[in-house]
Amino acid sequence: MVTLSHFVVEYELVNGRHNDGGRRIYLEARYCSSCGQRTSTTARFCENCGKPLEHQAYRQKANQQQINQQQTHQGRTYQLQAPTWKNHQSNSNDVPELEWLRLYTHGDKYIEKWRKDSKWNWPAFLFSPVWFGYRKMYAECAIYIGITVVLGLFELLLGFSLRYAFTIIFILNGIFGNKLYYRKAKKEIDHILLLHANPEIRRNLIQQKGGTSGWGIAFGIIMLLIGAIILGYLEELTY
């Protein structure tokens, strides 16, 4: 079937009052999708079969818009489905993000956890503040201690135990520990890649920012002691 379309028609006027000295003139023409007859661009009906041309043009335009929308939707769907850390090249030096994460964690242990989408982290569950400090997640450690202090304050004010709330926090740390660490690593890596273009500087800074810290363990223990001191002080105030 011949579809409605526009073409540039080239012809030469050589005679008549429209003669302009043999100069080529370019006009736009379209064809009826019913019979294939070439028609004027201003015609509303086909001179050959009498079918309306405006309806055909509208239908073709609507079909084209639908195709464009489907292509756009498919492109967006592909982008959402593509894992950002498994196969995406995240920098100008063609270094996979996986390699940056390996440099940051100083090994493959957490790479495998993230690859398998592991849902549980025992150290984060059993030793939350110490684990946070050990993995250089100092802000997360401080937030954890702050939450436990607030819960302890509510426990003192309400006059009954909130041990179930504390248990829930421990469980949440175990569930989201791996994801929190991945989020921390991604944030640090993206920040370094944004500020520095030199590959060697990038590698050195990512290795320095990541890994583990013995001082971080001390930080976690100190934060625990500070939280205990604050709770003890609040307990004295309530009596």
Secondary structure, 3 states (H helix, E strand, C coil): CCCCCEEEEEEECCCCCCCCCCCEEEEEEEECCCCCCEECCCCCECCCCCCEHHHHHHHHHHHHHHHHHHHHHHHHHHHHHCCCCCCCECCCCCCEHHHHHHHHHCCCHHHHHHHCCCCCCHHHHHCHHHHHHHCCCHHHHHHHHHHHHHHHHHHHHHCCCCHHHHHHHHHHHHHHHHHHHHHHHHHHHHHHHHHCCCHHHHHHHHHHHCCCCHHHHHHHHHHHHHHHHHHHHHHHHHC
